């Protein structure tokens, strides 16, 4: 195989802020391509500062290991992921991008979309939410009105969360989901969650610090809303830990190290009767298409990266008021537009 890679900076339509005052105006991302004969597969890994992996670090690892990345004799993507997992043990983001590119390449060679390779049918696909980052109430209302949508995921984690949700609720009957990004204390969560339920909130994502298992046990037993792990569920080993602390998990392809482990995480979560959400990390259509292929296996999905950005790196997935469809015929179902 031959490897190619690119560093891209994708601007957001609005500055994107989550709890803790973490704000960004652009999303740095790494795009990779694997070529085998006439077939080329693409993958993407956005860099997220609080996971301490930059695009520059991913590119440095490529430069150190490129001959080994390219030398693998491809037979099936799962074997390549295992090879990469040992070759790049400290860089799951890069492993994810390469794993994604391999699946795209493999699907194109087989002439099938990934969900078809996995023998799933395009039925019962959940609607994606649209994320409203933390901002002034006026700007958050403006964001909602600019994008009428059936489900909004609202970033919370500020002292005035309830007042904010109350203000937003006056402007829409849409379903709300809230994501605290580990920004609440147990005491705050116990007070806020019952009120949020009355305001039409469907679920709460990562209410407490990722390692506050004692607090999550209390909250799990008291909460009137389903609780979903995000920062508390990064890798495969974390899925079992979430049982009896969360009602579901949010799988992120980039942080779990790719499509291959995500397939196993879904199977494990189903065995444990955990609900399954898959979330984006502000990927363009390349990475978002990988998530889209999982839709038949999911209960909830957050796949709005391309909707939040002013530029896109691919085409092939379409959004219609929360409904996501894949236009392409093989692999991820998208083609790059930046070449």
C-alpha positions as CSV (number, residue, x, y, z in Angstrom):
1,X,0.0,0.0,0.0
2,X,1.0,3.6,-0.5
3,X,0.2,6.2,2.2
4,X,-0.6,9.9,1.7
5,X,-1.6,12.5,4.3
6,X,-2.7,16.1,4.7
7,X,-3.1,18.6,7.6
8,X,-6.3,20.6,7.4
9,X,-7.8,23.4,9.5
10,X,-11.6,23.6,9.2
11,X,-13.3,26.8,10.4
12,X,-16.5,26.6,12.5
13,X,-19.5,28.7,11.6
14,X,-19.6,29.9,15.2
15,X,-16.8,29.6,17.9
16,X,-17.4,26.2,19.5
17,X,-17.4,26.3,23.3
18,X,-17.9,23.5,25.8
19,X,-17.7,23.4,29.6
20,X,-14.6,24.6,31.3
21,X,-14.4,27.6,28.8
22,X,-12.8,25.4,26.1
23,X,-13.3,27.3,22.9
24,X,-12.1,26.9,19.3
25,X,-12.7,28.6,16.0
26,X,-11.1,26.0,13.8
27,X,-10.9,22.2,13.9
28,X,-7.4,20.8,13.0
29,X,-7.7,17.5,11.4
30,X,-5.5,14.8,9.7
31,X,-6.6,13.2,6.5
32,X,-4.9,10.0,5.3
33,X,-5.2,7.9,2.1
34,X,-4.2,4.4,1.5
35,X,-3.7,3.3,-2.1
36,X,-3.6,-0.2,-3.4
37,X,-3.6,-0.5,-7.2
38,X,-6.4,1.6,-8.6
39,X,-8.3,1.8,-5.3
40,X,-7.8,4.6,-2.7
41,X,-9.3,4.7,0.8
42,X,-9.6,7.8,3.0
43,X,-9.7,8.3,6.7
44,X,-9.8,11.3,9.1
45,X,-8.8,12.0,12.7
46,X,-9.5,15.4,14.2
47,X,-7.1,16.6,16.9
48,X,-8.7,17.3,20.3
49,X,-6.6,19.2,22.8
50,X,-7.9,17.6,26.0
51,X,-6.8,14.2,24.6
52,X,-3.3,15.6,24.1
53,X,-2.7,14.5,20.5
54,X,-2.0,17.0,17.8
55,X,-2.0,16.8,14.1
56,X,1.7,17.5,14.2
57,X,2.3,14.5,16.5
58,X,0.3,12.2,14.2
59,X,2.3,13.4,11.2
60,X,5.6,12.9,13.1
61,X,4.5,9.3,13.9
62,X,3.7,8.8,10.2
63,X,7.2,10.0,9.2
64,X,8.8,7.7,11.6
65,X,6.8,4.6,10.7
66,X,5.6,5.2,7.1
67,X,7.6,2.2,5.6
68,X,6.0,-0.1,8.2
69,X,2.5,1.4,7.7
70,X,2.8,0.8,4.0
71,X,4.3,-2.7,4.0
72,X,1.3,-4.5,5.4
73,X,-0.2,-7.1,3.0
74,X,-3.9,-6.3,3.2
75,X,-6.3,-9.2,3.5
76,X,-8.9,-7.8,5.9
77,X,-9.2,-4.5,7.9
78,X,-9.3,-6.2,11.3
79,X,-5.8,-7.7,10.9
80,X,-4.5,-4.3,9.8
81,X,-5.9,-2.6,12.9
82,X,-4.2,-5.1,15.1
83,X,-0.9,-4.5,13.3
84,X,-1.3,-0.7,13.7
85,X,-2.3,-1.0,17.3
86,X,1.0,-2.6,18.1
87,X,3.0,-0.4,15.7
88,X,1.5,2.9,17.1
89,X,0.6,2.0,20.7
90,X,0.5,5.6,21.9
91,X,-1.4,7.2,19.1
92,X,-5.0,5.9,18.9
93,X,-6.1,8.9,16.8
94,X,-3.6,8.0,14.0
95,X,-4.6,4.4,14.2
96,X,-8.2,5.4,13.8
97,X,-7.5,7.4,10.7
98,X,-5.5,4.6,9.1
99,X,-8.1,2.0,10.2
100,X,-10.9,4.1,8.6
101,X,-8.9,4.5,5.4
102,X,-8.3,0.7,5.3
103,X,-12.0,0.0,5.7
104,X,-12.8,2.5,2.9
105,X,-10.2,0.9,0.7
106,X,-11.5,-2.6,1.5
107,X,-15.1,-1.7,0.8
108,X,-14.2,-0.1,-2.5
109,X,-12.3,-3.3,-3.5
110,X,-15.4,-5.4,-2.6
111,X,-17.8,-2.9,-4.2
112,X,-19.9,-2.6,-1.0
113,X,-20.6,0.1,1.6
114,X,-19.4,-0.7,5.1
115,X,-22.8,-1.4,6.6
116,X,-23.4,-3.9,3.8
117,X,-20.1,-5.6,4.5
118,X,-21.2,-5.9,8.2
119,X,-24.5,-7.5,7.0
120,X,-26.7,-4.8,8.5
121,X,-29.8,-3.3,6.7
122,X,-30.4,0.4,6.3
123,X,-33.5,0.4,8.6
124,X,-34.3,2.0,11.9
125,X,-31.6,4.6,11.5
126,X,-31.7,7.2,14.3
127,X,-31.9,10.9,13.5
128,X,-28.8,13.0,14.3
129,X,-28.9,15.9,16.7
130,X,-27.5,19.3,16.0
131,X,-25.1,20.7,18.6
132,X,-25.5,24.1,20.2
133,X,-22.2,25.2,21.9
134,X,-22.1,27.3,25.0
135,X,-22.6,31.0,24.3
136,X,-24.7,33.9,25.3
137,X,-28.4,32.9,25.4
138,X,-29.1,35.3,22.5
139,X,-26.4,33.6,20.3
140,X,-27.6,30.1,21.2
141,X,-31.1,31.1,20.2
142,X,-29.7,32.5,17.0
143,X,-27.9,29.2,16.3
144,X,-31.1,27.3,16.8
145,X,-33.2,29.6,14.6
146,X,-30.5,29.4,11.8
147,X,-30.8,25.6,11.8
148,X,-34.3,24.3,12.5
149,X,-33.8,20.7,13.6
150,X,-35.8,18.0,15.4
151,X,-33.2,17.3,18.0
152,X,-30.6,19.6,19.6
153,X,-27.6,18.6,21.7
154,X,-26.9,21.5,24.0
155,X,-23.6,22.0,25.7
156,X,-24.0,22.7,29.4
157,X,-21.7,23.0,32.4
158,X,-22.3,26.6,33.6
159,X,-24.0,27.9,36.7
160,X,-27.0,29.3,34.6
161,X,-27.7,26.0,32.7
162,X,-31.3,25.8,33.8
163,X,-32.0,29.4,32.8
164,X,-30.4,28.8,29.4
165,X,-32.5,25.7,28.7
166,X,-35.6,27.5,29.8
167,X,-34.8,30.3,27.4
168,X,-34.1,27.9,24.5
169,X,-37.3,26.0,25.2
170,X,-39.4,29.1,24.5
171,X,-38.3,29.0,20.9
172,X,-38.7,25.3,19.9
173,X,-40.6,22.1,20.6
174,X,-37.6,20.0,19.5
175,X,-36.1,17.2,21.6
176,X,-33.2,18.4,23.8
177,X,-30.1,16.4,24.8
178,X,-27.6,18.0,27.1
179,X,-23.9,17.3,27.3
180,X,-22.0,18.5,30.4
181,X,-18.6,17.3,29.2
182,X,-17.8,16.3,32.8
183,X,-18.6,19.8,34.0
184,X,-21.1,19.2,36.9
185,X,-20.6,18.2,40.5
186,X,-22.8,15.4,41.9
187,X,-24.8,18.0,43.8
188,X,-25.4,20.1,40.7
189,X,-26.5,17.0,38.7
190,X,-29.0,15.9,41.4
191,X,-30.6,19.4,41.3
192,X,-30.5,20.0,37.6
193,X,-31.5,16.7,36.1
194,X,-35.2,16.6,37.4
195,X,-35.7,20.2,36.1
196,X,-34.2,19.3,32.8
197,X,-36.6,16.4,32.4
198,X,-39.5,18.8,32.8
199,X,-38.0,21.0,30.1
200,X,-38.1,18.2,27.5
201,X,-34.5,16.9,27.8
202,X,-34.1,13.3,26.6
203,X,-30.7,12.3,28.0
204,X,-27.6,13.6,29.8
205,X,-24.1,13.0,28.4
206,X,-21.1,12.8,30.8
207,X,-22.5,14.7,33.8
208,X,-19.6,14.2,36.2
209,X,-15.8,14.0,36.0
210,X,-14.7,11.0,34.0
211,X,-13.2,9.2,37.1
212,X,-16.0,10.1,39.6
213,X,-17.3,6.6,39.7
214,X,-18.6,7.0,43.3
215,X,-20.6,10.0,42.3
216,X,-21.9,8.3,39.2
217,X,-23.2,5.3,41.2
218,X,-25.3,7.7,43.3
219,X,-26.5,9.6,40.2
220,X,-27.3,6.4,38.3
221,X,-29.6,5.3,41.1
222,X,-31.3,8.7,41.4
223,X,-31.4,10.1,37.9
224,X,-34.8,10.4,36.1
225,X,-33.0,10.8,32.8
226,X,-30.7,8.3,31.0
227,X,-27.0,9.0,31.6
228,X,-24.5,8.4,28.8
229,X,-20.7,8.0,29.2
230,X,-18.4,9.9,26.9
231,X,-15.1,10.8,28.6
232,X,-15.6,7.8,30.9
233,X,-15.8,5.4,28.0
234,X,-12.8,5.8,25.7
235,X,-11.5,2.4,24.9
236,X,-12.9,-1.1,24.7
237,X,-11.9,-1.9,28.2
238,X,-14.1,0.9,29.5
239,X,-17.4,-0.5,28.3
240,X,-17.8,-3.1,31.0
241,X,-16.9,-0.5,33.7
242,X,-19.9,1.6,32.6
243,X,-22.5,-1.0,33.5
244,X,-24.4,0.1,36.6
245,X,-23.0,3.6,36.4
246,X,-24.4,4.7,33.0
247,X,-27.4,3.7,31.0
248,X,-25.5,4.0,27.7
249,X,-22.2,4.8,26.1
250,X,-21.1,7.3,23.5
251,X,-18.5,5.7,21.2
252,X,-16.1,8.1,19.4
253,X,-14.2,6.5,16.5
254,X,-11.2,8.8,16.9
255,X,-10.6,8.2,20.6
256,X,-11.4,4.5,20.7
257,X,-8.8,4.0,17.8
258,X,-11.1,3.3,14.9
259,X,-13.9,1.4,13.2
260,X,-12.5,-2.0,14.2
261,X,-12.7,-1.6,18.0
262,X,-16.0,0.3,17.7
263,X,-17.6,-2.8,16.2
264,X,-16.5,-4.8,19.2
265,X,-17.6,-2.1,21.6
266,X,-21.1,-2.2,20.2
267,X,-21.3,-5.9,20.6
268,X,-20.0,-5.7,24.2
269,X,-22.5,-2.9,25.0
270,X,-25.4,-4.9,23.7
271,X,-24.4,-7.9,25.8
272,X,-24.5,-5.6,28.8
273,X,-27.8,-4.0,27.9
274,X,-26.3,-0.6,27.5
275,X,-27.8,1.8,25.0
276,X,-25.4,2.9,22.2
277,X,-24.7,6.3,20.9
278,X,-22.0,7.2,18.5
279,X,-20.7,10.7,18.5
280,X,-18.6,12.9,16.3
281,X,-15.5,14.9,17.2
282,X,-16.2,17.6,14.5
283,X,-15.1,15.4,11.6
284,X,-15.8,16.5,8.1
285,X,-17.9,14.3,5.8
286,X,-15.0,11.8,5.5
287,X,-15.0,10.9,9.2
288,X,-18.8,11.5,9.5
289,X,-19.5,8.9,6.7
290,X,-17.7,6.3,8.8
291,X,-20.1,7.0,11.7
292,X,-23.0,7.0,9.3
293,X,-22.3,3.4,8.3
294,X,-23.0,2.4,11.9
295,X,-26.5,4.0,12.0
296,X,-28.4,0.7,11.7
297,X,-26.7,-0.5,14.9
298,X,-27.2,2.6,17.0
299,X,-29.9,4.0,19.4
300,X,-28.7,7.6,19.2
301,X,-26.3,9.5,17.0
302,X,-24.4,12.8,17.0
303,X,-23.0,13.2,13.5
304,X,-23.3,16.9,12.8
305,X,-19.7,17.9,12.2
306,X,-20.2,19.0,8.6
307,X,-23.2,21.1,9.6
308,X,-21.1,23.1,12.2
309,X,-18.3,24.0,9.8
310,X,-17.9,26.4,6.9
311,X,-15.9,24.0,4.7
312,X,-16.1,20.3,4.0
313,X,-13.4,17.9,2.8
314,X,-15.8,15.3,1.2
315,X,-19.2,14.8,-0.4
316,X,-21.5,11.8,-0.2
317,X,-23.6,12.1,3.0
318,X,-26.7,14.1,3.0
319,X,-28.7,15.6,5.9
320,X,-32.5,16.2,5.8
321,X,-33.9,17.5,9.1
322,X,-31.9,14.9,11.1
323,X,-32.1,12.1,8.6
324,X,-28.7,11.0,7.3
325,X,-28.2,9.1,4.0
326,X,-25.1,7.9,2.2
327,X,-24.9,8.7,-1.5
328,X,-21.9,6.6,-2.4
329,X,-21.9,3.0,-3.5
330,X,-18.8,1.5,-1.8
331,X,-16.5,1.9,1.2
332,X,-17.4,4.9,3.4
333,X,-19.7,6.2,0.7
334,X,-17.9,9.6,0.3
335,X,-15.3,11.0,-2.0
336,X,-12.8,13.8,-1.1
337,X,-13.3,17.3,-2.5
338,X,-10.0,18.8,-1.4
339,X,-7.6,17.1,-3.9
